[in-house]
Amino acid sequence: MKGTRFEPAYDPIPVQCGVIMATVIALPARVDLSASIDLRDRLLSGSSDVTIDASSVNILTTPGLQVLLAAKPHLAADSRALTIDAPSAEFLSCLTSFGTDLSAIQTEGAAP
């Protein structure tokens, strides 16, 4: 809707996984430029492994993909894992239409 302020539909939630803390970020239905800026800021501000809940995604735009692709080497350089959890069929379809897949986003050792 024009003129409405973007309010992120997700907040990072620290999750205790044994002794390792992971941040879970639930993506909104539409991962567009506005959502991508917020996602980038959240990924850069954390210090733990990151799990992205992509179960609600209907549309992944180019800026969203760019942020996810850039996050992998950034997190890996800090020995942090990036995992995509429960990707929706639409999320996977968008990746395919961009000519990529989950392996381009997730760090090595992340759950398939």
C-alpha positions in Angstrom: 0.0 0.0 0.0 1.5 3.4 -1.0 2.4 5.7 1.8 2.6 3.1 4.5 5.7 2.7 6.5 7.5 -0.6 6.3 7.4 -2.5 9.6 9.6 -5.6 9.6 7.7 -8.8 10.3 10.5 -10.4 12.0 12.9 -9.9 15.0 16.0 -11.9 15.6 15.3 -14.4 18.4 18.3 -15.9 20.2 17.9 -19.7 20.5 19.9 -21.9 22.8 21.2 -24.9 20.9 23.4 -26.8 23.4 26.2 -24.3 24.2 26.0 -22.4 20.9 23.6 -19.5 20.6 22.0 -19.0 17.2 19.9 -16.1 16.0 16.7 -17.0 14.1 15.4 -14.4 11.6 12.0 -15.1 10.2 11.7 -13.6 6.7 8.5 -11.8 5.7 6.3 -12.9 2.8 7.9 -10.4 0.4 11.7 -10.0 0.7 12.1 -6.8 -1.3 14.4 -3.8 -1.0 12.9 -2.6 2.3 13.1 -6.0 3.9 16.6 -6.5 2.5 18.0 -3.4 4.1 16.6 -4.5 7.5 17.9 -8.1 6.9 21.3 -6.8 6.0 21.5 -4.7 9.2 20.4 -7.6 11.4 22.9 -10.0 9.8 25.8 -7.5 10.2 24.9 -6.7 13.8 24.9 -10.2 15.2 27.7 -12.2 16.6 26.2 -15.7 16.6 25.3 -18.3 14.0 22.2 -17.4 12.0 19.2 -19.5 11.0 16.9 -17.9 8.5 13.3 -19.1 8.6 12.1 -18.8 5.0 8.8 -20.7 5.5 6.7 -17.6 4.9 8.4 -16.2 1.8 6.3 -15.8 -1.3 8.6 -13.5 -3.2 12.3 -13.1 -3.1 13.6 -10.1 -5.1 17.1 -9.4 -6.4 18.1 -7.2 -3.4 17.0 -10.0 -1.0 19.1 -12.6 -2.9 22.1 -10.2 -2.9 21.9 -9.8 0.9 21.7 -13.6 1.4 24.5 -14.3 -1.0 26.7 -11.6 0.6 26.0 -12.9 4.1 27.6 -16.3 3.5 31.2 -15.3 3.1 30.8 -12.5 5.7 29.5 -15.0 8.4 32.0 -17.7 7.3 34.9 -15.3 7.8 33.8 -14.9 11.4 33.4 -18.8 11.8 29.6 -18.3 12.0 27.1 -20.6 10.3 24.2 -19.5 8.1 21.3 -22.0 7.7 18.1 -21.6 5.8 15.3 -23.3 7.7 12.0 -24.6 6.2 12.3 -22.8 2.9 8.9 -22.4 1.2 8.3 -23.8 -2.2 8.1 -20.2 -3.5 11.5 -19.3 -1.9 13.1 -22.3 -3.6 11.4 -21.4 -6.9 12.7 -17.9 -6.7 16.2 -19.2 -6.1 15.9 -21.5 -9.1 14.6 -18.6 -11.3 17.8 -16.7 -10.3 19.9 -19.7 -11.3 21.0 -20.7 -7.8 20.1 -22.9 -4.9 20.4 -23.2 -1.1 24.1 -24.2 -1.4 25.0 -20.7 -2.6 23.5 -19.2 0.6 24.2 -21.7 3.4 27.6 -22.1 4.9 29.3 -25.5 4.8 28.0 -27.8 7.4 24.6 -26.2 7.5 21.6 -28.5 7.4 20.3 -29.3 3.9 
